[in-house]
Every structure is written in structure tokens, then in C-alpha cells.
Amino acid sequence: MRAFVLPHAGADLPQLADVPPPAIADDELLVRVQAVGVGIHDSYFLPANATYPYPIGIEAAGIIEGVGPLVSAHHRGDRVAFVSSMQPKGGTWAELVAVRADSLIVAIPATMGFVEAAALPVAGNTALRALQALGPAQGSLFIAGGSGAIGTLAVQLAVRQGWEVAASASDTNHDYLRSLGAELAVDYRDPSWSARVLEWMPAGVDAAIAVPPSTSTGSLGVVRDGGHLISISGDRLASERGVTVQVVPHTGDVRDELGRLMADVAAGAVRVEIEQVLSFEDAGSALAKVSTRHARGKIVLQLDPTSGH
Ligand SMILES: NC(=O)c1ccc[n+]([C@@H]2O[C@H](COP(=O)([O-])OP(=O)(O)OC[C@H]3O[C@@H](n4cnc5c(N)ncnc54)[C@H](OP(=O)(O)O)[C@@H]3O)[C@@H](O)[C@H]2O)c1
């Protein structure tokens, strides 16, 4: 099968190669991948016991082609979107992938295509876990990096939950942020951005979600005393003024919420933004684009453009 692989441990750049398809264990599914969501983490989220050549990638959408004898919840022919990370046999940037049945797997609504479905699992899961960690909506929320893959969903989901949202991005994305439901858009490059947030909420916002790395310190500065800050990228910083500071928990179970998000997207109630759909052969430029941290929404690779739905 064709796969985008790291040829050996320590290799920097993945490359397109022909490799044997994975054999599935009794508790795994074999999925024929139709589209892959691209993230900055794809080339470095690698298990210590990876087998090489190692197909990278942690999310995709496709059709179940094989089902291990211990799996009862999924069936051949099911259309699924999923997160499958840190698996020794390899990841999702491949025509076929082995997926543990206990992975985050959601059915794709009948009216949704594979490209849209592939854009949702990681960004949706992360945005939902962050909002779950904040608890019920209680006032105002600042989201740093609101126009990226996670931010695009976090802004919309937060507004739907009842938060009043302010978000940051460069000024070319401010109309976009407002179209997602943000009341205030600020430019992280403007030295007075935090003053603008504090003009909006003079006591500080009740909560903040800091998506890109190193945005937690600035975000903490606009959170009110006793508020709550979630870092998506794992920034470590000390609490101050009674603010709860935490990294987004990995353990939150948002399987049902992700299923509902897929349904809301299929119904047109939540927007998925896909800046570019590229072919598998262009996977290198997809990785380069997400590495700039300026993609609007998601970049998706489509393996077989003729497969449609
Ligand atoms: N913990 C988890 O479970 C988990 C899961 C998935 C991802 N992640 C992490 O989340 C991050 C990826 O998130 P993503 O793909 O949504 O977005 P991203 O590419 O990291 O960020 C894009 C957003 O950040 C803005 N931005 C760019 N440079 C900035 C800067 N210097 N300061 C402030 N904002 C800036 C962009 O605005 P403009 O384009 O307008 O400039 C855009 O709104 C990665 O760090 C990844 O490791 C964590």
C-alpha cells in the first residue's frame, strides 16, 4: 500500500513509499483511509516501540474493511472518522490502517463526506475536552489562536454553550472570528491586545483557552482573579491570583459529544473550515503549511478524489 512514512528511527522527513499493509489483531479494525486530517504533531507523535518504515498520522476518515473477531461494535462497510495515535504498527497516513476498537471512533453522518469528517476528530476532541474541563458556561471566555483548527471549533462550540467569546488571530482573520460568533477579535501582534480584552471585560474574562504554544502567559493576564485557564499545547506556568491553570486533560471522554458535533456539522449548525484539500502526493506541503501555525481551520489530504462520499 502507499503510505507516508518515516523510513527509520530518527528520520526527519516523512516520504511516500510502498509498504506492506498492517495485519490486524483480534481487537482491531482495518480501515481503508479516504481522507486524513493534518496536524503539526503528525510527524513527531511517535510511539517508542514504532516499527519502521512507520506511517505517520493520528486521524482519518475511511471505510472499515476488516474486523477482528473480538470486535462487535463496528462492521465491514461502516464509514468512520477516528483518532488513532501512538500505535506501534503505524498511523493514518496510509491507504490502510489498523485501528484499535477502543480508539475514539465515530460514525460519519450519511450526508457528510470523508474530507469534512477527517477534519473533525482531533480538533473536535481537543476543543470539546477543553470546554468540558471548564465546566458549564459561566460568562466570558478568551480563546488564543481562534482561527486555527481547534480555535475554529472552540469558538463556535463555546458560543453555542452560552459563553461570550473573545478570540485572537491576525487582523486578516478578524471578520472570520466574528463570523464564528466571537464578540471581540484582537490581534496577538498588537501590543495593546490584552488592554482591548480588558476594556471588553474590565474585571478580566472568566476563562481562557490558550491554543498555540507560549500563549498561556498572555492569556493568564486577561483572566479575572479566581478564573480558569486551559493550555492546549502544554504550556506550564504557575497559577496566580487564584486562577486555576491546567493543561487540557487527555482523559476526558467526549465520544458522545464528538458524535453530536459531527451531526451538527452535517446539519449545517457548526462550520468546519478547511483551508486546503491536498492530494496524498502533496503531504509534505501540508505538513509545511500547518507548521507555519497560520492555517485557517484544517488542512486535509484526500487519498482518492473519485471516492466522493
Ligand atoms: N493536547 C492535545 O490533546 C492536543 C491535541 C491536538 C493539538 N494540540 C496542540 O494544538 C496546537 C495546534 O492547534 P491548531 O492546529 O488549532 O492551531 P495552531 O496552528 O497551533 O494555531 C493557529 C492559530 O494561532 C494563531 N497564531 C499563530 N501564531 C501565533 C502567535 N505567535 N501567537 C498567538 N497566536 C498565534 C493563528 O492566527 P493567524 O493565522 O491569524 O496568525 C491561528 O489562529 C499544537 O501546538 C498541538 O500540539 C494539542
The ligand as an ORCA input file, in Angstrom:
! r2SCAN-3c Opt
* xyz 0 1
  N      -3.372     18.480     23.988
  C      -3.974     17.919     22.957
  O      -4.729     16.954     23.086
  C      -3.743     18.497     21.608
  C      -4.409     17.931     20.534
  C      -4.228     18.486     19.285
  C      -3.374     19.585     19.137
  N      -2.709     20.089     20.200
  C      -1.818     21.243     20.034
  O      -2.564     22.335     19.486
  C      -1.747     23.050     18.573
  C      -2.382     23.058     17.197
  O      -3.585     23.732     17.227
  P      -4.248     24.309     15.897
  O      -3.900     23.422     14.751
  O      -5.646     24.619     16.196
  O      -3.582     25.709     15.717
  P      -2.151     26.342     15.510
  O      -1.678     26.165     14.091
  O      -1.224     25.982     16.609
  O      -2.537     27.876     15.718
  C      -3.240     28.607     14.739
  C      -3.846     29.823     15.390
  O      -2.860     30.517     16.178
  C      -2.717     31.863     15.705
  N      -1.302     32.177     15.886
  C      -0.254     31.949     15.057
  N       0.902     32.396     15.625
  C       0.561     32.908     16.840
  C       1.298     33.535     17.888
  N       2.628     33.736     17.793
  N       0.623     33.953     18.995
  C      -0.715     33.759     19.097
  N      -1.479     33.166     18.135
  C      -0.838     32.760     17.018
  C      -3.187     31.818     14.271
  O      -3.650     33.089     13.831
  P      -3.271     33.690     12.358
  O      -3.212     32.533     11.393
  O      -4.388     34.647     12.085
  O      -1.923     34.346     12.514
  C      -4.355     30.836     14.385
  O      -5.485     31.463     14.951
  C      -0.405     22.357     18.534
  O       0.516     23.032     19.389
  C      -0.705     20.955     19.045
  O       0.391     20.340     19.648
  C      -2.884     19.583     21.443
*
